[in-house]
Structure formats: C-alpha cells, structure tokens
Amino acid sequence: MSMKDSHKLFLQSFMSRGLLDAKEVRQLYRTCCLKFNEKYAEKEEDQKAHLLEFVRTINRNIQPFHMEIKKGVSEEEGKSFYCL
C-alpha cells in the first residue's frame, strides 16, 4: 500500500524529532489523521490496532532505504519509545 499524505506528515515529523515516547506517537498519529480526515478510532484498543497498521504501511515504504520505525522500552523507566 502506498503512503497517503497522513503517512508522509507522520514520517516527516518523526524524522525531524528522531525519538518520541509512546504518548507523543499517539498524539502525532491523531493529529495526522484529523488533519487529512482519515479514520481515527476513539476506543484505545482500536487506536492501537490502527496505529500499528499505520506504522507498518510506513515501514513497508521506507524499508528500501534501510529505515524502520521501531519501538523500544527504557530499561530504567520501563517507558516505551519509538525511533527511526
């Protein structure tokens, strides 16, 4: 699947920051969906599934450039972070 404008904005924002915590990723995802009138689920569980598919779409498109958005967990705080 090719990337829509919402995916491109998400990726551009991610590239400018490099590292985001889980809360920032969810907020960025919400902002991108609302800006381009994309489907955005209100239930938290649905949001997680949609966000996962959203990131998978981006990863499939940036994989030829040896790039990937990955999730990691801080050993000290146990907090989730995402990086490019």
PDB file of N, CA, C and O in Angstrom:
ATOM      1  N   MET A   1       0.844  -1.175   0.000  1.00  0.00           N
ATOM      2  CA  MET A   1       0.000   0.000   0.000  1.00  0.00           C
ATOM      3  C   MET A   1       0.895   1.246   0.000  1.00  0.00           C
ATOM      4  O   MET A   1       1.870   1.328   0.747  1.00  0.00           O
ATOM      5  N   SER A   2       0.551   2.183  -0.828  1.00  0.00           N
ATOM      6  CA  SER A   2       1.338   3.412  -0.872  1.00  0.00           C
ATOM      7  C   SER A   2       0.927   4.338   0.267  1.00  0.00           C
ATOM      8  O   SER A   2      -0.155   4.213   0.839  1.00  0.00           O
ATOM      9  N   MET A   3       1.810   5.255   0.572  1.00  0.00           N
ATOM     10  CA  MET A   3       1.558   6.161   1.687  1.00  0.00           C
ATOM     11  C   MET A   3       0.636   7.297   1.264  1.00  0.00           C
ATOM     12  O   MET A   3       0.743   7.834   0.161  1.00  0.00           O
ATOM     13  N   LYS A   4      -0.262   7.642   2.161  1.00  0.00           N
ATOM     14  CA  LYS A   4      -1.142   8.789   1.979  1.00  0.00           C
ATOM     15  C   LYS A   4      -0.443  10.006   2.586  1.00  0.00           C
ATOM     16  O   LYS A   4       0.625   9.888   3.187  1.00  0.00           O
ATOM     17  N   ASP A   5      -1.057  11.164   2.421  1.00  0.00           N
ATOM     18  CA  ASP A   5      -0.485  12.387   2.979  1.00  0.00           C
ATOM     19  C   ASP A   5      -0.334  12.307   4.495  1.00  0.00           C
ATOM     20  O   ASP A   5       0.608  12.867   5.056  1.00  0.00           O
ATOM     21  N   SER A   6      -1.255  11.613   5.159  1.00  0.00           N
ATOM     22  CA  SER A   6      -1.160  11.469   6.617  1.00  0.00           C
ATOM     23  C   SER A   6       0.092  10.685   7.008  1.00  0.00           C
ATOM     24  O   SER A   6       0.753  11.018   7.992  1.00  0.00           O
ATOM     25  N   HIS A   7       0.419   9.644   6.240  1.00  0.00           N
ATOM     26  CA  HIS A   7       1.636   8.865   6.491  1.00  0.00           C
ATOM     27  C   HIS A   7       2.877   9.730   6.284  1.00  0.00           C
ATOM     28  O   HIS A   7       3.827   9.684   7.066  1.00  0.00           O
ATOM     29  N   LYS A   8       2.844  10.518   5.213  1.00  0.00           N
ATOM     30  CA  LYS A   8       4.002  11.358   4.892  1.00  0.00           C
ATOM     31  C   LYS A   8       4.248  12.415   5.960  1.00  0.00           C
ATOM     32  O   LYS A   8       5.392  12.669   6.335  1.00  0.00           O
ATOM     33  N   LEU A   9       3.177  13.031   6.450  1.00  0.00           N
ATOM     34  CA  LEU A   9       3.323  14.023   7.520  1.00  0.00           C
ATOM     35  C   LEU A   9       3.863  13.369   8.788  1.00  0.00           C
ATOM     36  O   LEU A   9       4.735  13.925   9.456  1.00  0.00           O
ATOM     37  N   PHE A  10       3.349  12.200   9.113  1.00  0.00           N
ATOM     38  CA  PHE A  10       3.808  11.458  10.288  1.00  0.00           C
ATOM     39  C   PHE A  10       5.305  11.171  10.167  1.00  0.00           C
ATOM     40  O   PHE A  10       6.067  11.398  11.107  1.00  0.00           O
ATOM     41  N   LEU A  11       5.715  10.672   9.008  1.00  0.00           N
ATOM     42  CA  LEU A  11       7.121  10.339   8.785  1.00  0.00           C
ATOM     43  C   LEU A  11       8.008  11.580   8.833  1.00  0.00           C
ATOM     44  O   LEU A  11       9.075  11.554   9.447  1.00  0.00           O
ATOM     45  N   GLN A  12       7.582  12.650   8.201  1.00  0.00           N
ATOM     46  CA  GLN A  12       8.362  13.889   8.221  1.00  0.00           C
ATOM     47  C   GLN A  12       8.524  14.410   9.645  1.00  0.00           C
ATOM     48  O   GLN A  12       9.612  14.830  10.038  1.00  0.00           O
ATOM     49  N   SER A  13       7.448  14.382  10.406  1.00  0.00           N
ATOM     50  CA  SER A  13       7.513  14.826  11.801  1.00  0.00           C
ATOM     51  C   SER A  13       8.428  13.929  12.611  1.00  0.00           C
ATOM     52  O   SER A  13       9.195  14.397  13.454  1.00  0.00           O
ATOM     53  N   PHE A  14       8.339  12.637  12.347  1.00  0.00           N
ATOM     54  CA  PHE A  14       9.184  11.671  13.053  1.00  0.00           C
ATOM     55  C   PHE A  14      10.653  11.904  12.716  1.00  0.00           C
ATOM     56  O   PHE A  14      11.511  11.858  13.598  1.00  0.00           O
ATOM     57  N   MET A  15      10.940  12.153  11.449  1.00  0.00           N
ATOM     58  CA  MET A  15      12.325  12.360  11.020  1.00  0.00           C
ATOM     59  C   MET A  15      12.927  13.611  11.655  1.00  0.00           C
ATOM     60  O   MET A  15      14.123  13.650  11.943  1.00  0.00           O
ATOM     61  N   SER A  16      12.109  14.620  11.872  1.00  0.00           N
ATOM     62  CA  SER A  16      12.629  15.852  12.461  1.00  0.00           C
ATOM     63  C   SER A  16      12.921  15.694  13.948  1.00  0.00           C
ATOM     64  O   SER A  16      13.710  16.456  14.507  1.00  0.00           O
ATOM     65  N   ARG A  17      12.299  14.723  14.586  1.00  0.00           N
ATOM     66  CA  ARG A  17      12.489  14.522  16.031  1.00  0.00           C
ATOM     67  C   ARG A  17      13.385  13.327  16.344  1.00  0.00           C
ATOM     68  O   ARG A  17      14.177  13.378  17.285  1.00  0.00           O
ATOM     69  N   GLY A  18      13.266  12.258  15.568  1.00  0.00           N
ATOM     70  CA  GLY A  18      14.111  11.093  15.756  1.00  0.00           C
ATOM     71  C   GLY A  18      13.668  10.125  16.835  1.00  0.00           C
ATOM     72  O   GLY A  18      13.689   8.913  16.623  1.00  0.00           O
ATOM     73  N   LEU A  19      13.268  10.637  17.987  1.00  0.00           N
ATOM     74  CA  LEU A  19      12.869   9.790  19.107  1.00  0.00           C
ATOM     75  C   LEU A  19      11.632  10.395  19.757  1.00  0.00           C
ATOM     76  O   LEU A  19      11.607  11.577  20.100  1.00  0.00           O
ATOM     77  N   LEU A  20      10.608   9.562  19.920  1.00  0.00           N
ATOM     78  CA  LEU A  20       9.368  10.013  20.556  1.00  0.00           C
ATOM     79  C   LEU A  20       8.923   8.967  21.565  1.00  0.00           C
ATOM     80  O   LEU A  20       9.146   7.772  21.372  1.00  0.00           O
ATOM     81  N   ASP A  21       8.294   9.420  22.641  1.00  0.00           N
ATOM     82  CA  ASP A  21       7.729   8.438  23.569  1.00  0.00           C
ATOM     83  C   ASP A  21       6.355   8.017  23.043  1.00  0.00           C
ATOM     84  O   ASP A  21       5.834   8.622  22.106  1.00  0.00           O
ATOM     85  N   ALA A  22       5.779   6.995  23.637  1.00  0.00           N
ATOM     86  CA  ALA A  22       4.521   6.420  23.146  1.00  0.00           C
ATOM     87  C   ALA A  22       3.394   7.449  23.117  1.00  0.00           C
ATOM     88  O   ALA A  22       2.583   7.454  22.191  1.00  0.00           O
ATOM     89  N   LYS A  23       3.338   8.307  24.112  1.00  0.00           N
ATOM     90  CA  LYS A  23       2.289   9.326  24.162  1.00  0.00           C
ATOM     91  C   LYS A  23       2.420  10.300  22.997  1.00  0.00           C
ATOM     92  O   LYS A  23       1.422  10.672  22.380  1.00  0.00           O
ATOM     93  N   GLU A  24       3.638  10.709  22.696  1.00  0.00           N
ATOM     94  CA  GLU A  24       3.883  11.633  21.581  1.00  0.00           C
ATOM     95  C   GLU A  24       3.526  10.988  20.243  1.00  0.00           C
ATOM     96  O   GLU A  24       3.007  11.658  19.349  1.00  0.00           O
ATOM     97  N   VAL A  25       3.800   9.695  20.104  1.00  0.00           N
ATOM     98  CA  VAL A  25       3.471   8.985  18.868  1.00  0.00           C
ATOM     99  C   VAL A  25       1.961   8.937  18.682  1.00  0.00           C
ATOM    100  O   VAL A  25       1.465   9.169  17.580  1.00  0.00           O
ATOM    101  N   ARG A  26       1.233   8.641  19.744  1.00  0.00           N
ATOM    102  CA  ARG A  26      -0.236   8.603  19.656  1.00  0.00           C
ATOM    103  C   ARG A  26      -0.800   9.975  19.316  1.00  0.00           C
ATOM    104  O   ARG A  26      -1.736  10.083  18.524  1.00  0.00           O
ATOM    105  N   GLN A  27      -0.237  11.024  19.908  1.00  0.00           N
ATOM    106  CA  GLN A  27      -0.702  12.384  19.614  1.00  0.00           C
ATOM    107  C   GLN A  27      -0.398  12.766  18.171  1.00  0.00           C
ATOM    108  O   GLN A  27      -1.234  13.367  17.496  1.00  0.00           O
ATOM    109  N   LEU A  28       0.790  12.422  17.698  1.00  0.00           N
ATOM    110  CA  LEU A  28       1.167  12.713  16.318  1.00  0.00           C
ATOM    111  C   LEU A  28       0.260  11.963  15.351  1.00  0.00           C
ATOM    112  O   LEU A  28      -0.195  12.527  14.356  1.00  0.00           O
ATOM    113  N   TYR A  29       0.000  10.700  15.641  1.00  0.00           N
ATOM    114  CA  TYR A  29      -0.890   9.889  14.809  1.00  0.00           C
ATOM    115  C   TYR A  29      -2.283  10.524  14.737  1.00  0.00           C
ATOM    116  O   TYR A  29      -2.863  10.639  13.658  1.00  0.00           O
ATOM    117  N   ARG A  30      -2.805  10.930  15.876  1.00  0.00           N
ATOM    118  CA  ARG A  30      -4.128  11.562  15.940  1.00  0.00           C
ATOM    119  C   ARG A  30      -4.144  12.853  15.114  1.00  0.00           C
ATOM    120  O   ARG A  30      -5.071  13.087  14.338  1.00  0.00           O
ATOM    121  N   THR A  31      -3.129  13.675  15.284  1.00  0.00           N
ATOM    122  CA  THR A  31      -3.031  14.941  14.549  1.00  0.00           C
ATOM    123  C   THR A  31      -3.005  14.697  13.043  1.00  0.00           C
ATOM    124  O   THR A  31      -3.694  15.391  12.295  1.00  0.00           O
ATOM    125  N   CYS A  32      -2.227  13.731  12.595  1.00  0.00           N
ATOM    126  CA  CYS A  32      -2.120  13.428  11.166  1.00  0.00           C
ATOM    127  C   CYS A  32      -3.450  12.913  10.608  1.00  0.00           C
ATOM    128  O   CYS A  32      -3.853  13.298   9.511  1.00  0.00           O
ATOM    129  N   CYS A  33      -4.120  12.056  11.352  1.00  0.00           N
ATOM    130  CA  CYS A  33      -5.413  11.533  10.898  1.00  0.00           C
ATOM    131  C   CYS A  33      -6.449  12.643  10.794  1.00  0.00           C
ATOM    132  O   CYS A  33      -7.164  12.739   9.796  1.00  0.00           O
ATOM    133  N   LEU A  34      -6.531  13.470  11.813  1.00  0.00           N
ATOM    134  CA  LEU A  34      -7.539  14.532  11.820  1.00  0.00           C
ATOM    135  C   LEU A  34      -7.255  15.586  10.746  1.00  0.00           C
ATOM    136  O   LEU A  34      -8.184  16.118  10.137  1.00  0.00           O
ATOM    137  N   LYS A  35      -5.996  15.882  10.518  1.00  0.00           N
ATOM    138  CA  LYS A  35      -5.627  16.893   9.510  1.00  0.00           C
ATOM    139  C   LYS A  35      -6.078  16.486   8.111  1.00  0.00           C
ATOM    140  O   LYS A  35      -6.495  17.329   7.318  1.00  0.00           O
ATOM    141  N   PHE A  36      -5.994  15.199   7.815  1.00  0.00           N
ATOM    142  CA  PHE A  36      -6.339  14.714   6.477  1.00  0.00           C
ATOM    143  C   PHE A  36      -7.649  13.925   6.451  1.00  0.00           C
ATOM    144  O   PHE A  36      -7.896  13.160   5.519  1.00  0.00           O
ATOM    145  N   ASN A  37      -8.481  14.111   7.464  1.00  0.00           N
ATOM    146  CA  ASN A  37      -9.796  13.467   7.555  1.00  0.00           C
ATOM    147  C   ASN A  37      -9.728  11.950   7.379  1.00  0.00           C
ATOM    148  O   ASN A  37     -10.570  11.345   6.715  1.00  0.00           O
ATOM    149  N   GLU A  38      -8.710  11.358   7.990  1.00  0.00           N
ATOM    150  CA  GLU A  38      -8.545   9.904   7.969  1.00  0.00           C
ATOM    151  C   GLU A  38      -9.350   9.297   9.117  1.00  0.00           C
ATOM    152  O   GLU A  38      -9.686   9.977  10.086  1.00  0.00           O
ATOM    153  N   LYS A  39      -9.644   8.033   8.992  1.00  0.00           N
ATOM    154  CA  LYS A  39     -10.362   7.314  10.040  1.00  0.00           C
ATOM    155  C   LYS A  39      -9.512   7.297  11.316  1.00  0.00           C
ATOM    156  O   LYS A  39      -8.340   6.921  11.294  1.00  0.00           O
ATOM    157  N   TYR A  40     -10.127   7.708  12.415  1.00  0.00           N
ATOM    158  CA  TYR A  40      -9.439   7.699  13.711  1.00  0.00           C
ATOM    159  C   TYR A  40     -10.384   7.097  14.736  1.00  0.00           C
ATOM    160  O   TYR A  40     -11.465   7.635  14.978  1.00  0.00           O
ATOM    161  N   ALA A  41      -9.989   6.001  15.331  1.00  0.00           N
ATOM    162  CA  ALA A  41     -10.828   5.300  16.301  1.00  0.00           C
ATOM    163  C   ALA A  41     -10.794   5.999  17.655  1.00  0.00           C
ATOM    164  O   ALA A  41      -9.747   6.489  18.080  1.00  0.00           O
ATOM    165  N   GLU A  42     -11.904   6.043  18.310  1.00  0.00           N
ATOM    166  CA  GLU A  42     -11.985   6.661  19.633  1.00  0.00           C
ATOM    167  C   GLU A  42     -11.603   5.687  20.746  1.00  0.00           C
ATOM    168  O   GLU A  42     -11.076   6.102  21.779  1.00  0.00           O
ATOM    169  N   LYS A  43     -11.864   4.397  20.542  1.00  0.00           N
ATOM    170  CA  LYS A  43     -11.524   3.399  21.557  1.00  0.00           C
ATOM    171  C   LYS A  43     -10.020   3.138  21.540  1.00  0.00           C
ATOM    172  O   LYS A  43      -9.413   3.006  20.477  1.00  0.00           O
ATOM    173  N   GLU A  44      -9.433   3.065  22.720  1.00  0.00           N
ATOM    174  CA  GLU A  44      -7.983   2.905  22.834  1.00  0.00           C
ATOM    175  C   GLU A  44      -7.487   1.629  22.154  1.00  0.00           C
ATOM    176  O   GLU A  44      -6.445   1.640  21.499  1.00  0.00           O
ATOM    177  N   GLU A  45      -8.218   0.546  22.306  1.00  0.00           N
ATOM    178  CA  GLU A  45      -7.789  -0.718  21.709  1.00  0.00           C
ATOM    179  C   GLU A  45      -7.816  -0.643  20.183  1.00  0.00           C
ATOM    180  O   GLU A  45      -6.925  -1.171  19.519  1.00  0.00           O
ATOM    181  N   ASP A  46      -8.831   0.009  19.632  1.00  0.00           N
ATOM    182  CA  ASP A  46      -8.908   0.190  18.180  1.00  0.00           C
ATOM    183  C   ASP A  46      -7.795   1.115  17.697  1.00  0.00           C
ATOM    184  O   ASP A  46      -7.230   0.910  16.622  1.00  0.00           O
ATOM    185  N   GLN A  47      -7.487   2.124  18.489  1.00  0.00           N
ATOM    186  CA  GLN A  47      -6.415   3.059  18.136  1.00  0.00           C
ATOM    187  C   GLN A  47      -5.089   2.325  17.992  1.00  0.00           C
ATOM    188  O   GLN A  47      -4.333   2.573  17.052  1.00  0.00           O
ATOM    189  N   LYS A  48      -4.810   1.422  18.923  1.00  0.00           N
ATOM    190  CA  LYS A  48      -3.555   0.674  18.883  1.00  0.00           C
ATOM    191  C   LYS A  48      -3.439  -0.144  17.605  1.00  0.00           C
ATOM    192  O   LYS A  48      -2.381  -0.179  16.977  1.00  0.00           O
ATOM    193  N   ALA A  49      -4.532  -0.804  17.220  1.00  0.00           N
ATOM    194  CA  ALA A  49      -4.524  -1.622  16.004  1.00  0.00           C
ATOM    195  C   ALA A  49      -4.340  -0.752  14.766  1.00  0.00           C
ATOM    196  O   ALA A  49      -3.583  -1.109  13.864  1.00  0.00           O
ATOM    197  N   HIS A  50      -5.023   0.379  14.716  1.00  0.00           N
ATOM    198  CA  HIS A  50      -4.911   1.282  13.579  1.00  0.00           C
ATOM    199  C   HIS A  50      -3.512   1.889  13.501  1.00  0.00           C
ATOM    200  O   HIS A  50      -2.939   2.001  12.417  1.00  0.00           O
ATOM    201  N   LEU A  51      -2.963   2.282  14.654  1.00  0.00           N
ATOM    202  CA  LEU A  51      -1.615   2.853  14.684  1.00  0.00           C
ATOM    203  C   LEU A  51      -0.591   1.825  14.220  1.00  0.00           C
ATOM    204  O   LEU A  51       0.330   2.154  13.473  1.00  0.00           O
ATOM    205  N   LEU A  52      -0.749   0.596  14.657  1.00  0.00           N
ATOM    206  CA  LEU A  52       0.172  -0.471  14.252  1.00  0.00           C
ATOM    207  C   LEU A  52       0.153  -0.644  12.733  1.00  0.00           C
ATOM    208  O   LEU A  52       1.210  -0.739  12.111  1.00  0.00           O
ATOM    209  N   GLU A  53      -1.021  -0.685  12.140  1.00  0.00           N
ATOM    210  CA  GLU A  53      -1.125  -0.828  10.687  1.00  0.00           C
ATOM    211  C   GLU A  53      -0.587   0.416   9.969  1.00  0.00           C
ATOM    212  O   GLU A  53       0.032   0.310   8.910  1.00  0.00           O
ATOM    213  N   PHE A  54      -0.826   1.582  10.550  1.00  0.00           N
ATOM    214  CA  PHE A  54      -0.341   2.847  10.011  1.00  0.00           C
ATOM    215  C   PHE A  54       1.192   2.836   9.930  1.00  0.00           C
ATOM    216  O   PHE A  54       1.769   3.209   8.909  1.00  0.00           O
ATOM    217  N   VAL A  55       1.840   2.407  11.013  1.00  0.00           N
ATOM    218  CA  VAL A  55       3.305   2.349  11.065  1.00  0.00           C
ATOM    219  C   VAL A  55       3.837   1.247  10.135  1.00  0.00           C
ATOM    220  O   VAL A  55       4.887   1.411   9.514  1.00  0.00           O
ATOM    221  N   ARG A  56       3.121   0.143  10.044  1.00  0.00           N
ATOM    222  CA  ARG A  56       3.543  -0.930   9.128  1.00  0.00           C
ATOM    223  C   ARG A  56       3.558  -0.442   7.683  1.00  0.00           C
ATOM    224  O   ARG A  56       4.462  -0.770   6.914  1.00  0.00           O
ATOM    225  N   THR A  57       2.549   0.345   7.324  1.00  0.00           N
ATOM    226  CA  THR A  57       2.491   0.905   5.968  1.00  0.00           C
ATOM    227  C   THR A  57       3.703   1.790   5.713  1.00  0.00           C
ATOM    228  O   THR A  57       4.328   1.709   4.655  1.00  0.00           O
ATOM    229  N   ILE A  58       4.028   2.624   6.672  1.00  0.00           N
ATOM    230  CA  ILE A  58       5.205   3.489   6.529  1.00  0.00           C
ATOM    231  C   ILE A  58       6.467   2.638   6.417  1.00  0.00           C
ATOM    232  O   ILE A  58       7.303   2.870   5.544  1.00  0.00           O
ATOM    233  N   ASN A  59       6.598   1.658   7.300  1.00  0.00           N
ATOM    234  CA  ASN A  59       7.804   0.817   7.292  1.00  0.00           C
ATOM    235  C   ASN A  59       7.982   0.071   5.972  1.00  0.00           C
ATOM    236  O   ASN A  59       9.106  -0.071   5.489  1.00  0.00           O
ATOM    237  N   ARG A  60       6.881  -0.409   5.382  1.00  0.00           N
ATOM    238  CA  ARG A  60       6.985  -1.094   4.086  1.00  0.00           C
ATOM    239  C   ARG A  60       7.520  -0.144   3.007  1.00  0.00           C
ATOM    240  O   ARG A  60       8.246  -0.564   2.106  1.00  0.00           O
ATOM    241  N   ASN A  61       7.160   1.114   3.108  1.00  0.00           N
ATOM    242  CA  ASN A  61       7.568   2.086   2.095  1.00  0.00           C
ATOM    243  C   ASN A  61       8.973   2.637   2.311  1.00  0.00           C
ATOM    244  O   ASN A  61       9.609   3.079   1.354  1.00  0.00           O
ATOM    245  N   ILE A  62       9.466   2.622   3.530  1.00  0.00           N
ATOM    246  CA  ILE A  62      10.811   3.151   3.784  1.00  0.00           C
ATOM    247  C   ILE A  62      11.863   2.044   3.896  1.00  0.00           C
ATOM    248  O   ILE A  62      13.057   2.328   3.989  1.00  0.00           O
ATOM    249  N   GLN A  63      11.423   0.799   3.888  1.00  0.00           N
ATOM    250  CA  GLN A  63      12.337  -0.343   4.002  1.00  0.00           C
ATOM    251  C   GLN A  63      13.400  -0.345   2.905  1.00  0.00           C
ATOM    252  O   GLN A  63      14.549  -0.671   3.201  1.00  0.00           O
ATOM    253  N   PRO A  64      13.078   0.007   1.638  1.00  0.00           N
ATOM    254  CA  PRO A  64      14.130   0.027   0.611  1.00  0.00           C
ATOM    255  C   PRO A  64      15.273   1.000   0.916  1.00  0.00           C
ATOM    256  O   PRO A  64      16.351   0.894   0.332  1.00  0.00           O
ATOM    257  N   PHE A  65      15.040   1.939   1.823  1.00  0.00           N
ATOM    258  CA  PHE A  65      16.071   2.908   2.212  1.00  0.00           C
ATOM    259  C   PHE A  65      16.773   2.485   3.507  1.00  0.00           C
ATOM    260  O   PHE A  65      17.499   3.269   4.119  1.00  0.00           O
ATOM    261  N   HIS A  66      16.541   1.233   3.910  1.00  0.00           N
ATOM    262  CA  HIS A  66      17.130   0.663   5.119  1.00  0.00           C
ATOM    263  C   HIS A  66      16.746   1.480   6.355  1.00  0.00           C
ATOM    264  O   HIS A  66      17.571   1.740   7.231  1.00  0.00           O
ATOM    265  N   MET A  67      15.487   1.870   6.398  1.00  0.00           N
ATOM    266  CA  MET A  67      14.950   2.627   7.531  1.00  0.00           C
ATOM    267  C   MET A  67      13.747   1.880   8.087  1.00  0.00           C
ATOM    268  O   MET A  67      13.100   1.102   7.386  1.00  0.00           O
ATOM    269  N   GLU A  68      13.458   2.134   9.370  1.00  0.00           N
ATOM    270  CA  GLU A  68      12.317   1.492  10.010  1.00  0.00           C
ATOM    271  C   GLU A  68      11.988   2.248  11.288  1.00  0.00           C
ATOM    272  O   GLU A  68      12.880   2.716  11.995  1.00  0.00           O
ATOM    273  N   ILE A  69      10.712   2.359  11.571  1.00  0.00           N
ATOM    274  CA  ILE A  69      10.278   2.896  12.857  1.00  0.00           C
ATOM    275  C   ILE A  69      10.175   1.711  13.798  1.00  0.00           C
ATOM    276  O   ILE A  69       9.465   0.744  13.524  1.00  0.00           O
ATOM    277  N   LYS A  70      10.894   1.794  14.914  1.00  0.00           N
ATOM    278  CA  LYS A  70      10.928   0.687  15.870  1.00  0.00           C
ATOM    279  C   LYS A  70      10.556   1.166  17.257  1.00  0.00           C
ATOM    280  O   LYS A  70      10.768   2.323  17.620  1.00  0.00           O
ATOM    281  N   LYS A  71       9.998   0.246  18.021  1.00  0.00           N
ATOM    282  CA  LYS A  71       9.619   0.514  19.404  1.00  0.00           C
ATOM    283  C   LYS A  71      10.652  -0.118  20.323  1.00  0.00           C
ATOM    284  O   LYS A  71      11.125  -1.229  20.084  1.00  0.00           O
ATOM    285  N   GLY A  72      10.991   0.609  21.377  1.00  0.00           N
ATOM    286  CA  GLY A  72      11.897   0.097  22.388  1.00  0.00           C
ATOM    287  C   GLY A  72      11.393   0.487  23.763  1.00  0.00           C
ATOM    288  O   GLY A  72      10.550   1.373  23.902  1.00  0.00           O
ATOM    289  N   VAL A  73      11.913  -0.176  24.767  1.00  0.00           N
ATOM    290  CA  VAL A  73      11.500   0.097  26.143  1.00  0.00           C
ATOM    291  C   VAL A  73      12.729   0.487  26.959  1.00  0.00           C
ATOM    292  O   VAL A  73      13.748  -0.202  26.933  1.00  0.00           O
ATOM    293  N   SER A  74      12.620   1.592  27.676  1.00  0.00           N
ATOM    294  CA  SER A  74      13.703   2.060  28.529  1.00  0.00           C
ATOM    295  C   SER A  74      13.913   1.071  29.668  1.00  0.00           C
ATOM    296  O   SER A  74      12.961   0.692  30.349  1.00  0.00           O
ATOM    297  N   GLU A  75      15.148   0.656  29.873  1.00  0.00           N
ATOM    298  CA  GLU A  75      15.448  -0.285  30.948  1.00  0.00           C
ATOM    299  C   GLU A  75      15.297   0.369  32.319  1.00  0.00           C
ATOM    300  O   GLU A  75      14.952  -0.301  33.292  1.00  0.00           O
ATOM    301  N   GLU A  76      15.552   1.664  32.398  1.00  0.00           N
ATOM    302  CA  GLU A  76      15.492   2.358  33.678  1.00  0.00           C
ATOM    303  C   GLU A  76      14.067   2.676  34.104  1.00  0.00           C
ATOM    304  O   GLU A  76      13.688   2.454  35.254  1.00  0.00           O
ATOM    305  N   GLU A  77      13.274   3.203  33.158  1.00  0.00           N
ATOM    306  CA  GLU A  77      11.929   3.668  33.486  1.00  0.00           C
ATOM    307  C   GLU A  77      10.828   2.692  33.087  1.00  0.00           C
ATOM    308  O   GLU A  77       9.726   2.739  33.634  1.00  0.00           O
ATOM    309  N   GLY A  78      11.119   1.816  32.142  1.00  0.00           N
ATOM    310  CA  GLY A  78      10.105   0.900  31.611  1.00  0.00           C
ATOM    311  C   GLY A  78       9.159   1.607  30.640  1.00  0.00           C
ATOM    312  O   GLY A  78       8.110   1.071  30.284  1.00  0.00           O
ATOM    313  N   LYS A  79       9.534   2.801  30.220  1.00  0.00           N
ATOM    314  CA  LYS A  79       8.730   3.622  29.334  1.00  0.00           C
ATOM    315  C   LYS A  79       8.990   3.243  27.871  1.00  0.00           C
ATOM    316  O   LYS A  79      10.125   2.948  27.498  1.00  0.00           O
ATOM    317  N   SER A  80       7.928   3.252  27.038  1.00  0.00           N
ATOM    318  CA  SER A  80       8.070   2.913  25.623  1.00  0.00           C
ATOM    319  C   SER A  80       8.493   4.130  24.818  1.00  0.00           C
ATOM    320  O   SER A  80       8.007   5.241  25.032  1.00  0.00           O
ATOM    321  N   PHE A  81       9.412   3.895  23.882  1.00  0.00           N
ATOM    322  CA  PHE A  81       9.888   4.928  22.976  1.00  0.00           C
ATOM    323  C   PHE A  81       9.882   4.372  21.557  1.00  0.00           C
ATOM    324  O   PHE A  81       9.988   3.164  21.347  1.00  0.00           O
ATOM    325  N   TYR A  82       9.757   5.262  20.605  1.00  0.00           N
ATOM    326  CA  TYR A  82       9.821   4.896  19.189  1.00  0.00           C
ATOM    327  C   TYR A  82      10.938   5.692  18.550  1.00  0.00           C
ATOM    328  O   TYR A  82      11.120   6.870  18.859  1.00  0.00           O
ATOM    329  N   CYS A  83      11.684   5.064  17.667  1.00  0.00           N
ATOM    330  CA  CYS A  83      12.761   5.762  16.976  1.00  0.00           C
ATOM    331  C   CYS A  83      12.767   5.369  15.506  1.00  0.00           C
ATOM    332  O   CYS A  83      12.189   4.359  15.107  1.00  0.00           O
ATOM    333  N   LEU A  84      13.426   6.183  14.729  1.00  0.00           N
ATOM    334  CA  LEU A  84      13.540   5.929  13.298  1.00  0.00           C
ATOM    335  C   LEU A  84      14.956   5.492  13.009  1.00  0.00           C
ATOM    336  O   LEU A  84      15.295   5.219  11.858  1.00  0.00           O
TER     337      LEU A  84
END
